[in-house]
């Protein structure tokens, strides 16, 4: 059941597929279907068993791909390697998760008892996240690994901040320093 808009669409990346965002695209890639063509070749059962997909979405994707054109990723102007594409999908998903958590903390800072310096540091983290080169992933594997490492560490620290006790001034200061250190390291790689 596709209409003319979806049947004439060209698909190049997993995140281009209907109902698939960066997070689900990363999960599909982790399941071994690293390209749109691989998803087209996969069975509905294989696709449905990927985390976050299910049978309804799998059938929808297969229906759309049956009547759509797949543009080979190698013809893309950016010609990314498989590792770069997976990194881009994971980094985009992490940015959404981390950015949402940072935004929620900033929005609820007063209720959570977060100090102004702590809130400022969280806002700086948000700025650095927005500069991570998602659309043009670094070619250097080491650089991609370090960016991912610092983003993951920031996510862990922000998760800790979500559980913070408003009366813990020293803990806020220590956590702020750790976040600042990771933010600076991540900024170095942007």
Residue, then its C-alpha position, 0 to 999 in steps of 0.5 A: x500500500x504505497x502512494x505515488x510519493x513513496x513509490x517514486x522516492x529514491x533510497x540511499x541510506x537506511x535512515x531514509x527508509x520510512x519509519x526508520x530514524x538514526x537509532x533504528x538504522x544503527x540497530x538494522x546495521x548492527x543486525x548485518x543489514x548495512x545498506x538499503x539493498x541489504x534490507x531489500x534482500x532480507x526477509x520480512x522475518x529477518x527485518x522484523x526481528x531487528x530491535x525496534x522494527x517488528x512485523x508491521x514496520x518490516x512489511x511497510x519497509x518491504x512494500x515501499x522498497x518493492x516499488x522504489x528505486x534504491x540508489x547505490x551508496x557507492x554513487x553517493x557524492x560522499x562515498x562513505x565507507x561502511x564503517x563511516x556510515x555505521x558511525x554516522x548512524x550511531x553518532x546521530x542516534x547518540x546525539x539525539x539521546x544525549x541532546x534530549x537529556x541535556x535539554x531536559x536537565x536544562x529545562x528542569x534545572x531549578x526543580x533539580x537544584x542544579x547550580x548556574x555553572x552546572x547549567x552553563x556547562x550543560x549548554x556548552x555540551x549541547x553546542x559541542x554536540x551540534x558541531x560533531x561532523x555527522x554528515x561528513x564522518x572523519x575518514x580516520x578510524x581513530x578519530x571516529x573512535x575517540x569522538x564516540x568514546x567522549x560522546x558515550x562518556x558524556x552520556x554516562x555523566x549526563x545520566x548521572x546528573x539526572x539522578x543528582x541530589x539537589x543537596x549535593x553541592x560538591x558532587x555537582x562541582x565534581x560532575x561539572x568538572x568531569x563533563x567540562x573535561x570530556x566536552x573539551x576533549x570532544x571539542x578537540x576532535x570536531 
